[in-house]
Amino acid sequence: MDHTLIRKLERNPSQNVVIILIVLAAVATVIVWLFMRPVEEALKVASPYGVMELEFGWTVAKINQIFQAWGPELITQELNVTLVDYIFLIVYSSFFAGVTLLLTRRLLSGRIQLVGFYMTLIPFIAALFDAIENVNLILMLVSPTNFPAFAPFLASIFAALKFGLLIVTIIFWIGITFRYLYQLASS
């Protein structure tokens, strides 16, 4: 198998660009999260349901229960936050990919480094799943009394895939770090 294209990540983008990307993405992630946080708090004050319950509603009945508890004003606020989430998915995936690339370059070599370069793509796949999840959330939020029956299930499936891939990425970071610390201790 030809890994020429993925091997370009050994040098491109430059290390300085990767570090700048990580810092900018981290700052942007925090800013967007802080912007979205008040809506989450308002949802939780008004009902036992927040955005996670919406993302993992799974069924029309559960989504109807959530929407009834929220009411039209909070549904509109959540719609606005879901639209902003498209910015959030770009910045968090850039942060995750940047950290993965940085760790891969600094702490891995040989074939395992190649795995790390492929792992750098995983956060962008998670962001794609997040975008698909958002499409289904928007379908529900723009028509809370008459949304497609498939939307809750698809939103939940893609939310699970998104979170699963981000967890895999974090586990990879932890694995890289332990491997590196083990190598240091052994030498």
GROMACS elastic network, one bead per residue, 0.5 to 0.9 nm:
[ bonds ]
;  ai    aj funct       b0    kb
    2     5     6  0.79279   500
    2     6     6  0.89535   500
    3     6     6  0.54601   500
    3     7     6  0.59428   500
    3     8     6  0.88584   500
    3   114     6  0.81895   500
    4     7     6  0.50891   500
    4     8     6  0.66571   500
    5     8     6  0.55283   500
    5     9     6  0.79578   500
    6     9     6  0.58551   500
    6    10     6  0.82320   500
    6   114     6  0.77597   500
    6   117     6  0.64330   500
    6   118     6  0.69678   500
    7    10     6  0.56550   500
    7    11     6  0.82728   500
    7   114     6  0.71251   500
    7   117     6  0.72597   500
    8    11     6  0.59985   500
    8    12     6  0.58456   500
    8    13     6  0.85217   500
    9    13     6  0.68240   500
    9    14     6  0.88889   500
    9   101     6  0.76930   500
    9   105     6  0.85906   500
    9   117     6  0.65626   500
   10    13     6  0.82951   500
   10    14     6  0.87337   500
   10   101     6  0.85993   500
   10   104     6  0.88554   500
   10   105     6  0.66044   500
   10   113     6  0.89941   500
   10   117     6  0.79748   500
   11    14     6  0.57108   500
   11    15     6  0.74701   500
   11   105     6  0.87699   500
   12    15     6  0.78223   500
   12    17     6  0.87908   500
   12    18     6  0.87600   500
   13    16     6  0.81666   500
   13    17     6  0.60767   500
   13    18     6  0.63864   500
   14    17     6  0.52013   500
   14    18     6  0.63051   500
   14    19     6  0.87852   500
   15    18     6  0.50558   500
   15    19     6  0.62686   500
   15    20     6  0.86529   500
   15   102     6  0.75232   500
   15   105     6  0.88558   500
   16    19     6  0.51566   500
   16    20     6  0.61669   500
   16    21     6  0.84900   500
   17    20     6  0.50734   500
   17    21     6  0.59727   500
   17    22     6  0.85464   500
   18    22     6  0.61406   500
   18    23     6  0.86936   500
   18    98     6  0.58535   500
   18    99     6  0.82082   500
   18   101     6  0.78483   500
   18   102     6  0.70544   500
   19    22     6  0.50808   500
   19    23     6  0.62799   500
   19    24     6  0.86216   500
   19    98     6  0.73991   500
   19    99     6  0.83362   500
   19   102     6  0.77143   500
   20    23     6  0.51913   500
   20    24     6  0.60699   500
   20    25     6  0.83763   500
   21    24     6  0.51863   500
   21    25     6  0.58314   500
   21    26     6  0.83270   500
   21    94     6  0.73059   500
   21    95     6  0.71650   500
   21    98     6  0.67691   500
   22    25     6  0.51487   500
   22    26     6  0.59476   500
   22    27     6  0.85695   500
   22    94     6  0.71116   500
   22    95     6  0.50114   500
   22    96     6  0.80378   500
   22    97     6  0.84654   500
   22    98     6  0.54765   500
   22    99     6  0.66366   500
   23    26     6  0.51124   500
   23    27     6  0.61966   500
   23    28     6  0.85410   500
   23    95     6  0.77969   500
   24    27     6  0.52001   500
   24    28     6  0.60286   500
   24    29     6  0.84137   500
   24    91     6  0.83838   500
   24    95     6  0.82093   500
   25    28     6  0.50322   500
   25    29     6  0.58579   500
   25    30     6  0.85539   500
   25    90     6  0.85390   500
   25    92     6  0.65218   500
   25    93     6  0.84232   500
   25    94     6  0.61388   500
   25    95     6  0.50927   500
   25    96     6  0.88623   500
   25    98     6  0.87516   500
   26    29     6  0.50526   500
   26    30     6  0.63051   500
   26    31     6  0.86848   500
   26    91     6  0.73989   500
   26    92     6  0.72627   500
   26    94     6  0.86803   500
   26    95     6  0.59792   500
   27    30     6  0.52578   500
   27    31     6  0.62282   500
   27    32     6  0.86990   500
   27    91     6  0.89008   500
   28    31     6  0.50183   500
   28    32     6  0.60551   500
   28    33     6  0.83486   500
   28    88     6  0.79706   500
   28    91     6  0.63450   500
   28    92     6  0.82810   500
   29    32     6  0.53350   500
   29    33     6  0.59784   500
   29    34     6  0.85037   500
   29    87     6  0.88203   500
   29    88     6  0.62115   500
   29    89     6  0.86566   500
   29    90     6  0.89231   500
   29    91     6  0.56597   500
   29    92     6  0.57780   500
   29    95     6  0.81519   500
   30    33     6  0.50340   500
   30    34     6  0.60168   500
   30    35     6  0.85598   500
   31    34     6  0.51240   500
   31    35     6  0.62529   500
   31    36     6  0.87602   500
   32    36     6  0.62476   500
   32    37     6  0.85772   500
   32    84     6  0.78388   500
   32    85     6  0.81279   500
   32    87     6  0.77040   500
   32    88     6  0.61527   500
   32    91     6  0.88320   500
   33    36     6  0.50894   500
   33    37     6  0.59332   500
   33    85     6  0.89061   500
   33    88     6  0.74570   500
   34    37     6  0.51284   500
   34    38     6  0.74851   500
   35    38     6  0.68675   500
   35    39     6  0.83491   500
   35    81     6  0.85184   500
   35    84     6  0.89494   500
   36    39     6  0.58513   500
   36    40     6  0.68510   500
   36    78     6  0.89736   500
   36    81     6  0.59537   500
   36    82     6  0.88840   500
   36    84     6  0.78805   500
   36    85     6  0.82864   500
   37    40     6  0.51384   500
   37    41     6  0.63082   500
   37    42     6  0.87249   500
   38    41     6  0.50034   500
   38    42     6  0.61403   500
   38    43     6  0.86274   500
   39    43     6  0.61603   500
   39    44     6  0.86187   500
   39    50     6  0.88704   500
   39    74     6  0.78580   500
   39    77     6  0.65992   500
   39    78     6  0.67683   500
   39    81     6  0.74520   500
   40    43     6  0.51266   500
   40    44     6  0.62838   500
   40    45     6  0.86748   500
   40    49     6  0.89703   500
   40    50     6  0.58360   500
   40    51     6  0.65675   500
   40    78     6  0.80826   500
   41    44     6  0.51149   500
   41    45     6  0.61170   500
   41    46     6  0.86421   500
   41    50     6  0.78528   500
   42    45     6  0.50919   500
   42    46     6  0.61830   500
   42    47     6  0.84973   500
   42    50     6  0.86351   500
   42    74     6  0.76786   500
   43    46     6  0.53093   500
   43    47     6  0.59798   500
   43    48     6  0.76854   500
   43    49     6  0.63654   500
   43    50     6  0.54554   500
   43    51     6  0.79311   500
   43    69     6  0.89423   500
   43    70     6  0.66474   500
   43    74     6  0.66961   500
   43    75     6  0.89698   500
   43    78     6  0.84238   500
   44    47     6  0.51393   500
   44    48     6  0.54798   500
   44    49     6  0.57187   500
   44    50     6  0.55377   500
   45    48     6  0.74766   500
   45    49     6  0.88522   500
   46    49     6  0.82594   500
   46    69     6  0.73142   500
   46    70     6  0.65593   500
   46    74     6  0.86870   500
   47    50     6  0.78118   500
   47    66     6  0.81178   500
   47    69     6  0.57605   500
   47    70     6  0.64741   500
   48    53     6  0.88096   500
   48    66     6  0.85444   500
   48    69     6  0.81968   500
   49    52     6  0.77320   500
   49    53     6  0.56191   500
   49    54     6  0.73111   500
   49    66     6  0.63424   500
   49    69     6  0.78665   500
   49    70     6  0.80122   500
   50    53     6  0.54611   500
   50    54     6  0.65895   500
   50    55     6  0.88850   500
   50    66     6  0.86587   500
   51    55     6  0.60864   500
   51    56     6  0.85300   500
   51    78     6  0.78889   500
   52    56     6  0.60458   500
   52    57     6  0.82416   500
   53    56     6  0.51006   500
   53    57     6  0.56097   500
   53    62     6  0.89750   500
   53    63     6  0.86802   500
   53    66     6  0.79821   500
   54    58     6  0.83586   500
   54    62     6  0.85022   500
   54    63     6  0.66786   500
   54    66     6  0.71583   500
   54    67     6  0.89531   500
   54   137     6  0.79438   500
   54   152     6  0.81847   500
   54   155     6  0.86339   500
   54   156     6  0.82980   500
   55    58     6  0.78303   500
   55   133     6  0.77747   500
   55   134     6  0.88059   500
   55   137     6  0.74263   500
   55   152     6  0.77210   500
   55   155     6  0.60213   500
   55   156     6  0.53825   500
   55   157     6  0.88931   500
   55   158     6  0.88598   500
   55   159     6  0.62957   500
   55   160     6  0.87424   500
   56    59     6  0.87594   500
   56   152     6  0.77351   500
   56   153     6  0.81714   500
   56   155     6  0.73104   500
   56   157     6  0.80796   500
   56   159     6  0.72304   500
   56   160     6  0.79916   500
   57    60     6  0.77999   500
   57    61     6  0.85489   500
   57    62     6  0.55563   500
   57    63     6  0.56819   500
   57    66     6  0.83209   500
   57   152     6  0.60585   500
   57   153     6  0.75150   500
   57   155     6  0.82249   500
   57   156     6  0.65518   500
   58    61     6  0.87058   500
   58    62     6  0.70848   500
   58    63     6  0.77099   500
   58   151     6  0.84701   500
   58   154     6  0.77758   500
   58   155     6  0.75103   500
   58   156     6  0.55239   500
   58   157     6  0.80502   500
   59    62     6  0.53210   500
   59    63     6  0.63517   500
   59    64     6  0.86271   500
   59   149     6  0.78305   500
   59   150     6  0.83968   500
   59   151     6  0.85171   500
   59   152     6  0.54503   500
   59   153     6  0.61016   500
   60    63     6  0.51579   500
   60    64     6  0.60530   500
   60    65     6  0.85783   500
   60   147     6  0.85805   500
   60   148     6  0.86684   500
   60   149     6  0.61260   500
   60   150     6  0.82837   500
   60   151     6  0.82195   500
   60   152     6  0.62458   500
   60   153     6  0.83204   500
   61    64     6  0.51314   500
   61    65     6  0.62523   500
   61    66     6  0.87605   500
   62    65     6  0.50185   500
   62    66     6  0.62780   500
   62    67     6  0.86784   500
   62   152     6  0.86625   500
   63    67     6  0.60655   500
   63    68     6  0.84571   500
   63   140     6  0.83093   500
   63   144     6  0.85669   500
   63   152     6  0.70524   500
   64    67     6  0.51006   500
   64    68     6  0.60097   500
   64    69     6  0.85566   500
   64   144     6  0.75865   500
   64   145     6  0.76056   500
   65    68     6  0.52034   500
   65    69     6  0.63123   500
   65    70     6  0.87536   500
   66    69     6  0.51792   500
   66    70     6  0.62346   500
   66    71     6  0.87113   500
   67    70     6  0.50134   500
   67    71     6  0.59434   500
   67    72     6  0.78310   500
   67    74     6  0.85501   500
   67    75     6  0.68185   500
   67   141     6  0.85933   500
   67   144     6  0.68539   500
   67   145     6  0.85981   500
   68    71     6  0.54956   500
   68    72     6  0.84343   500
   70    73     6  0.75409   500
   70    74     6  0.54131   500
   70    75     6  0.62948   500
   71    74     6  0.58095   500
   71    75     6  0.62294   500
   71    76     6  0.88428   500
   72    75     6  0.50701   500
   72    76     6  0.62127   500
   72    77     6  0.87073   500
   72   144     6  0.85350   500
   73    76     6  0.52256   500
   73    77     6  0.63479   500
   73    78     6  0.87463   500
   74    78     6  0.60634   500
   74    79     6  0.84569   500
   75    78     6  0.50941   500
   75    79     6  0.61461   500
   75    80     6  0.87373   500
   75   141     6  0.62379   500
   75   142     6  0.84139   500
   75   144     6  0.79545   500
   76    80     6  0.63583   500
   76    81     6  0.87385   500
   76   141     6  0.72455   500
   76   142     6  0.79459   500
   77    80     6  0.51644   500
   77    81     6  0.63427   500
   77    82     6  0.86621   500
   78    82     6  0.60192   500
   78    83     6  0.85908   500
   78   141     6  0.76308   500
   79    82     6  0.50421   500
   79    83     6  0.63499   500
   79    84     6  0.87676   500
   79   137     6  0.80742   500
   79   138     6  0.64439   500
   79   141     6  0.57747   500
   79   142     6  0.72490   500
   80    83     6  0.51728   500
   80    84     6  0.64005   500
   80    85     6  0.86793   500
   81    85     6  0.60953   500
   82    86     6  0.72199   500
   82   134     6  0.64705   500
   82   135     6  0.89910   500
   82   137     6  0.75529   500
   82   138     6  0.71539   500
   83    86     6  0.58224   500
   83    87     6  0.80080   500
   83   134     6  0.78260   500
   83   138     6  0.80192   500
   84    87     6  0.55559   500
   84    88     6  0.66939   500
   85    89     6  0.60597   500
   85    90     6  0.86144   500
   85   130     6  0.87172   500
   85   131     6  0.84704   500
   85   134     6  0.78759   500
   86    89     6  0.53257   500
   86    90     6  0.66284   500
   86   127     6  0.87525   500
   86   130     6  0.82876   500
   86   131     6  0.67183   500
   86   134     6  0.79646   500
   87    90     6  0.53119   500
   87    91     6  0.64792   500
   87    92     6  0.87878   500
   88    91     6  0.52563   500
   88    92     6  0.60278   500
   88    93     6  0.83272   500
   89    92     6  0.53680   500
   89    93     6  0.58838   500
   89    94     6  0.83466   500
   89   124     6  0.86284   500
   89   126     6  0.85067   500
   89   127     6  0.53445   500
   89   128     6  0.83410   500
   89   130     6  0.69131   500
   89   131     6  0.76042   500
   90    93     6  0.54464   500
   90    94     6  0.61515   500
   90    95     6  0.87190   500
   90   124     6  0.81010   500
   90   127     6  0.68458   500
   91    94     6  0.50883   500
   91    95     6  0.61965   500
   91    96     6  0.87050   500
   92    95     6  0.50059   500
   92    96     6  0.61530   500
   92    97     6  0.84960   500
   92   123     6  0.81191   500
   92   127     6  0.82285   500
   93    96     6  0.50889   500
   93    97     6  0.59467   500
   93    98     6  0.83216   500
   93   122     6  0.85918   500
   93   124     6  0.55300   500
   93   125     6  0.85931   500
   93   126     6  0.74319   500
   93   127     6  0.60805   500
   93   166     6  0.88436   500
   94    97     6  0.51413   500
   94    98     6  0.58756   500
   94    99     6  0.85365   500
   94   123     6  0.74493   500
   94   124     6  0.75362   500
   95    98     6  0.51161   500
   95    99     6  0.61908   500
   95   100     6  0.85426   500
   95   123     6  0.86022   500
   96    99     6  0.53270   500
   96   100     6  0.61442   500
   96   101     6  0.86090   500
   96   120     6  0.78130   500
   96   122     6  0.87304   500
   96   123     6  0.59544   500
   96   124     6  0.86617   500
   96   166     6  0.80256   500
   96   169     6  0.76108   500
   96   170     6  0.84410   500
   97   100     6  0.50594   500
   97   101     6  0.60626   500
   97   102     6  0.85314   500
   97   119     6  0.79711   500
   97   121     6  0.66190   500
   97   122     6  0.74671   500
   97   123     6  0.57302   500
   97   124     6  0.73800   500
   97   169     6  0.87563   500
   98   101     6  0.51106   500
   98   102     6  0.60640   500
   98   103     6  0.85796   500
   98   120     6  0.73878   500
   99   102     6  0.50531   500
   99   103     6  0.60846   500
   99   104     6  0.83896   500
   99   120     6  0.83695   500
   99   173     6  0.83261   500
  100   103     6  0.52782   500
  100   104     6  0.59796   500
  100   105     6  0.85762   500
  100   116     6  0.70482   500
  100   117     6  0.79493   500
  100   119     6  0.70400   500
  100   120     6  0.54467   500
  100   169     6  0.75774   500
  100   170     6  0.87600   500
  100   172     6  0.82193   500
  100   173     6  0.68241   500
  101   104     6  0.50199   500
  101   105     6  0.60869   500
  101   106     6  0.85364   500
  101   116     6  0.70632   500
  101   117     6  0.64970   500
  101   119     6  0.82037   500
  101   120     6  0.56979   500
  102   105     6  0.53011   500
  102   106     6  0.61474   500
  102   107     6  0.83676   500
  103   106     6  0.51923   500
  103   107     6  0.55887   500
  103   108     6  0.74324   500
  103   116     6  0.82513   500
  103   173     6  0.73252   500
  103   176     6  0.73542   500
  103   177     6  0.82038   500
  104   107     6  0.55645   500
  104   108     6  0.51903   500
  104   109     6  0.78453   500
  104   112     6  0.86125   500
  104   113     6  0.58470   500
  104   114     6  0.84472   500
  104   115     6  0.86148   500
  104   116     6  0.52329   500
  104   117     6  0.67766   500
  104   119     6  0.89260   500
  104   120     6  0.85084   500
  104   173     6  0.88311   500
  104   176     6  0.78135   500
  105   108     6  0.60735   500
  105   109     6  0.75885   500
  105   113     6  0.72106   500
  105   116     6  0.82537   500
  105   117     6  0.84524   500
  106   109     6  0.84256   500
  107   113     6  0.82858   500
  107   176     6  0.69255   500
  107   177     6  0.77419   500
  107   179     6  0.85507   500
  107   180     6  0.62740   500
  108   111     6  0.86527   500
  108   112     6  0.63600   500
  108   114     6  0.86544   500
  108   116     6  0.76889   500
  108   176     6  0.75292   500
  108   180     6  0.80926   500
  109   112     6  0.60876   500
  109   114     6  0.77991   500
  110   113     6  0.53820   500
  110   114     6  0.68017   500
  111   114     6  0.50719   500
  111   115     6  0.66440   500
  111   116     6  0.88567   500
  112   115     6  0.50174   500
  112   116     6  0.64117   500
  112   117     6  0.88267   500
  113   117     6  0.63201   500
  113   118     6  0.87628   500
  114   117     6  0.50627   500
  114   118     6  0.64615   500
  114   119     6  0.86163   500
  115   118     6  0.51562   500
  115   119     6  0.61247   500
  115   120     6  0.87432   500
  116   120     6  0.62957   500
  116   172     6  0.83591   500
  117   120     6  0.51543   500
  117   121     6  0.73537   500
  118   121     6  0.55748   500
  118   122     6  0.72810   500
  119   122     6  0.52149   500
  119   123     6  0.79177   500
  119   169     6  0.70714   500
  119   172     6  0.81259   500
  120   123     6  0.67405   500
  120   124     6  0.80695   500
  120   169     6  0.83910   500
  121   124     6  0.55056   500
  121   125     6  0.65956   500
  121   126     6  0.89358   500
  122   125     6  0.50755   500
  122   126     6  0.62534   500
  122   127     6  0.86853   500
  122   165     6  0.65173   500
  122   166     6  0.76794   500
  122   168     6  0.86123   500
  122   169     6  0.71227   500
  123   127     6  0.61897   500
  123   128     6  0.86635   500
  123   162     6  0.84347   500
  123   165     6  0.69274   500
  123   166     6  0.63470   500
  123   169     6  0.73271   500
  124   128     6  0.62402   500
  124   129     6  0.86615   500
  125   129     6  0.63243   500
  125   130     6  0.85655   500
  125   162     6  0.78203   500
  125   165     6  0.79050   500
  126   129     6  0.50622   500
  126   130     6  0.61263   500
  126   131     6  0.86666   500
  126   158     6  0.87077   500
  126   159     6  0.88660   500
  126   161     6  0.70651   500
  126   163     6  0.73500   500
  126   164     6  0.82690   500
  126   165     6  0.58465   500
  126   166     6  0.66978   500
  127   131     6  0.61566   500
  127   132     6  0.86685   500
  127   162     6  0.69154   500
  128   131     6  0.50501   500
  128   132     6  0.63932   500
  128   133     6  0.86073   500
  128   162     6  0.81825   500
  129   132     6  0.50812   500
  129   133     6  0.60899   500
  129   134     6  0.85569   500
  129   158     6  0.52777   500
  129   159     6  0.70161   500
  129   161     6  0.67974   500
  129   162     6  0.55656   500
  130   134     6  0.60935   500
  130   135     6  0.86898   500
  130   155     6  0.86426   500
  130   158     6  0.65139   500
  130   159     6  0.63197   500
  130   161     6  0.85028   500
  130   162     6  0.59426   500
  130   163     6  0.88596   500
  131   135     6  0.63327   500
  131   136     6  0.88782   500
  131   158     6  0.87138   500
  132   135     6  0.51295   500
  132   136     6  0.66201   500
  132   137     6  0.87735   500
  132   154     6  0.82381   500
  132   155     6  0.73213   500
  132   158     6  0.67254   500
  132   159     6  0.87642   500
  133   136     6  0.53268   500
  133   137     6  0.62827   500
  133   138     6  0.86982   500
  133   151     6  0.86673   500
  133   154     6  0.67608   500
  133   156     6  0.71662   500
  133   157     6  0.78719   500
  133   158     6  0.52272   500
  133   159     6  0.59736   500
  133   162     6  0.87332   500
  134   138     6  0.59502   500
  134   139     6  0.84426   500
  134   155     6  0.70142   500
  134   158     6  0.89760   500
  134   159     6  0.88878   500
  135   138     6  0.51330   500
  135   139     6  0.62462   500
  135   140     6  0.88222   500
  135   151     6  0.85282   500
  135   155     6  0.79085   500
  136   140     6  0.64710   500
  136   141     6  0.86933   500
  136   148     6  0.87599   500
  136   150     6  0.83515   500
  136   152     6  0.69503   500
  136   153     6  0.87795   500
  136   154     6  0.66706   500
  136   155     6  0.53225   500
  137   140     6  0.51727   500
  137   141     6  0.60745   500
  137   142     6  0.86249   500
  137   151     6  0.69567   500
  137   152     6  0.73626   500
  137   155     6  0.62395   500
  138   142     6  0.58676   500
  138   143     6  0.83485   500
  138   151     6  0.89995   500
  139   142     6  0.56979   500
  139   143     6  0.65033   500
  139   144     6  0.82127   500
  139   147     6  0.61075   500
  139   148     6  0.72443   500
  139   151     6  0.68736   500
  140   143     6  0.54608   500
  140   144     6  0.52927   500
  140   145     6  0.81493   500
  140   146     6  0.77474   500
  140   147     6  0.50031   500
  140   148     6  0.73013   500
  140   151     6  0.67625   500
  140   152     6  0.76756   500
  141   144     6  0.52141   500
  141   145     6  0.89384   500
  141   147     6  0.80317   500
  142   147     6  0.80340   500
  143   146     6  0.53727   500
  143   147     6  0.53901   500
  143   148     6  0.89566   500
  144   147     6  0.60578   500
  146   149     6  0.86782   500
  147   150     6  0.85479   500
  147   151     6  0.72699   500
  148   151     6  0.55762   500
  148   152     6  0.82707   500
  149   152     6  0.68651   500
  149   153     6  0.79879   500
  150   153     6  0.56183   500
  150   154     6  0.61818   500
  150   155     6  0.85749   500
  151   154     6  0.52356   500
  151   155     6  0.59229   500
  151   156     6  0.84851   500
  152   155     6  0.51873   500
  152   156     6  0.61569   500
  152   157     6  0.86468   500
  153   156     6  0.51700   500
  153   157     6  0.61344   500
  153   158     6  0.86503   500
  154   157     6  0.50563   500
  154   158     6  0.60884   500
  154   159     6  0.83380   500
  155   158     6  0.53864   500
  155   159     6  0.59976   500
  155   160     6  0.85999   500
  156   160     6  0.61075   500
  156   161     6  0.85949   500
  157   160     6  0.51845   500
  157   161     6  0.62739   500
  157   162     6  0.86419   500
  158   162     6  0.59848   500
  158   163     6  0.85561   500
  159   162     6  0.50353   500
  159   163     6  0.61669   500
  159   164     6  0.83670   500
  160   163     6  0.52850   500
  160   164     6  0.58918   500
  160   165     6  0.85684   500
  161   165     6  0.61449   500
  161   166     6  0.86285   500
  162   165     6  0.53564   500
  162   166     6  0.63433   500
  162   167     6  0.86819   500
  163   166     6  0.50801   500
  163   167     6  0.60639   500
  163   168     6  0.85372   500
  164   167     6  0.51214   500
  164   168     6  0.61723   500
  164   169     6  0.86623   500
  165   169     6  0.62119   500
  165   170     6  0.87361   500
  166   170     6  0.63305   500
  166   171     6  0.86452   500
  167   170     6  0.50864   500
  167   171     6  0.61212   500
  167   172     6  0.85018   500
  168   171     6  0.50457   500
  168   172     6  0.61182   500
  168   173     6  0.87163   500
  169   173     6  0.63643   500
  169   174     6  0.87853   500
  170   174     6  0.63049   500
  170   175     6  0.85678   500
  171   174     6  0.50350   500
  171   175     6  0.60552   500
  171   176     6  0.85621   500
  172   176     6  0.60828   500
  172   177     6  0.85371   500
  173   176     6  0.51517   500
  173   177     6  0.61776   500
  173   178     6  0.86735   500
  174   177     6  0.50959   500
  174   178     6  0.61489   500
  174   179     6  0.84796   500
  175   178     6  0.52163   500
  175   179     6  0.60046   500
  175   180     6  0.84854   500
  176   179     6  0.51324   500
  176   180     6  0.61143   500
  176   181     6  0.86332   500
  177   180     6  0.51156   500
  177   181     6  0.61464   500
  177   182     6  0.85332   500
  178   181     6  0.50364   500
  178   182     6  0.59753   500
  178   183     6  0.84991   500
  179   182     6  0.51055   500
  179   183     6  0.62014   500
  179   184     6  0.86851   500
  180   183     6  0.50900   500
  180   184     6  0.62506   500
  180   185     6  0.86887   500
  181   184     6  0.50295   500
  181   185     6  0.61753   500
  181   186     6  0.85698   500
  182   185     6  0.51087   500
  182   186     6  0.60889   500
  182   187     6  0.87223   500
  183   186     6  0.50742   500
  183   187     6  0.62860   500
  184   187     6  0.54339   500
